[in-house]
Amino acid sequence: MKKLIFMLITAFFILNGCTKDKIIGTWVQPIPGMEDKLQGITLNKDGSAQSVNMHTLLYTGWQREGNILTLTGQSIGNGRTITIKEEFEIQQLDEHNLKLHFGNTVLNYTRQTSTGE
């Protein structure tokens, strides 16, 4: 019985780690009104983050707890810089798609697999 419990706990931590790693990468979506250009976020393994083609919203870090993704960084605009911390509900996450819910907004991203996409 102890061996079975140990195996279940080990499997849980292995699967949890695999799920967390699934979110690491660059996620993009078309820029509204400029659908031929992409914007998004890069989530690095070390917890750092970068914005992709968003010059007034500069993400610098990320953290995930369950289905909550927290992005931190700075919003730059109108001559002011504001520190931000945004929490998104992860509604979908697989190898190719990331769907985030933020207030009344749903953001649909696809994984960028190379710099040419």
Backbone torsions as a table, in degrees:
resi	resn	phi	psi	omega
1	MET	NA	-43.0	179.6
2	LYS	-62.6	-37.3	179.9
3	LYS	-65.2	-40.6	178.8
4	LEU	-64.2	-45.0	178.6
5	ILE	-61.7	-43.5	178.3
6	PHE	-60.2	-43.5	-179.7
7	MET	-65.3	-39.6	178.6
8	LEU	-65.4	-43.4	178.6
9	ILE	-63.8	-43.8	178.4
10	THR	-61.4	-45.1	179.2
11	ALA	-61.6	-39.7	178.5
12	PHE	-59.4	-47.9	-178.6
13	PHE	-67.8	-36.3	177.5
14	ILE	-65.3	-47.3	179.9
15	LEU	-65.9	-38.3	178.1
16	ASN	-62.7	-41.5	178.0
17	GLY	-64.4	-40.4	179.0
18	CYS	-64.5	-40.4	178.6
19	THR	-63.8	-43.0	-179.4
20	LYS	-63.8	-41.4	-179.5
21	ASP	-66.0	-23.8	-178.0
22	LYS	-62.8	-26.5	-177.5
23	ILE	-83.8	-15.9	-178.9
24	ILE	-69.3	132.4	178.7
25	GLY	142.5	-169.1	178.9
26	THR	-106.1	127.8	-177.7
27	TRP	-118.7	128.9	-175.5
28	VAL	-132.6	161.8	176.0
29	GLN	-148.5	157.4	176.4
30	PRO	-62.9	144.1	174.9
31	ILE	-75.8	126.2	-180.0
32	PRO	-54.9	128.7	-179.4
33	GLY	85.2	-12.1	178.1
34	MET	-137.2	60.8	-170.9
35	GLU	-60.5	-14.7	177.8
36	ASP	-83.3	-3.9	178.7
37	LYS	-117.4	153.5	-176.2
38	LEU	-116.5	150.5	172.8
39	GLN	-136.3	162.3	178.3
40	GLY	167.0	-150.8	-176.0
41	ILE	-139.9	149.5	170.8
42	THR	-113.8	125.4	178.2
43	LEU	-108.8	112.2	-177.4
44	ASN	-91.2	154.7	-177.4
45	LYS	-58.4	-31.5	-177.4
46	ASP	-81.7	3.3	179.2
47	GLY	92.0	-0.7	175.1
48	SER	-85.6	160.9	-179.5
49	ALA	-143.5	155.7	174.1
50	GLN	-136.7	145.1	172.8
51	SER	-79.4	148.7	176.2
52	VAL	-113.6	113.7	178.5
53	ASN	55.9	34.2	173.6
54	MET	-126.4	95.7	-170.5
55	HIS	-82.7	-13.2	178.1
56	THR	-107.6	-3.4	177.4
57	LEU	-126.7	101.3	-173.3
58	LEU	-107.3	101.0	177.0
59	TYR	-78.4	140.5	-179.7
60	THR	-124.8	-18.8	-178.2
61	GLY	-154.4	162.9	178.1
62	TRP	-148.9	157.7	176.5
63	GLN	-151.3	144.9	177.7
64	ARG	-125.4	130.9	173.5
65	GLU	-131.2	108.0	-177.4
66	GLY	62.7	-123.5	179.8
67	ASN	-100.4	20.3	177.8
68	ILE	-109.8	122.5	175.2
69	LEU	-106.5	122.3	178.5
70	THR	-108.9	124.8	176.8
71	LEU	-111.5	136.1	177.7
72	THR	-121.1	155.9	179.6
73	GLY	166.6	-147.0	-177.7
74	GLN	-135.9	141.6	172.0
75	SER	-105.2	124.2	-176.4
76	ILE	-116.3	123.6	179.1
77	GLY	-176.4	151.5	178.6
78	ASN	52.0	36.4	176.8
79	GLY	75.6	7.6	-179.8
80	ARG	-122.7	147.8	174.0
81	THR	-118.2	126.5	-177.4
82	ILE	-121.0	131.5	174.1
83	THR	-73.8	133.0	-177.9
84	ILE	-122.7	153.1	172.7
85	LYS	-143.2	108.9	-175.8
86	GLU	-113.3	135.3	178.0
87	GLU	-110.8	128.4	-180.0
88	PHE	-118.5	141.7	171.6
89	GLU	-88.8	126.6	177.2
90	ILE	-80.7	112.8	-179.9
91	GLN	-95.9	-24.9	177.7
92	GLN	-151.4	137.0	174.2
93	LEU	-150.0	117.2	172.0
94	ASP	-141.7	-169.2	-176.0
95	GLU	-60.8	-26.6	-172.8
96	HIS	-119.5	-17.2	-172.6
97	ASN	-130.6	141.9	174.2
98	LEU	-134.6	120.7	-179.8
99	LYS	-118.1	119.7	-177.8
100	LEU	-115.1	141.4	177.1
101	HIS	-111.9	127.9	-178.3
102	PHE	-140.3	105.2	-176.1
103	GLY	62.1	-123.6	178.1
104	ASN	-95.5	9.9	-174.8
105	THR	-108.9	138.4	172.2
106	VAL	-115.7	126.3	-179.3
107	LEU	-109.7	123.3	179.9
108	ASN	-108.1	118.4	-179.7
109	TYR	-116.4	154.2	168.9
110	THR	-119.9	150.4	-179.7
111	ARG	-71.4	132.2	174.0
112	GLN	-88.5	116.0	-174.0
113	THR	-92.4	-15.3	175.7
114	SER	-154.2	165.1	-178.0
115	THR	-68.4	-15.3	-179.8
116	GLY	-83.4	-8.7	-177.8
117	GLU	-91.4	NA	NA
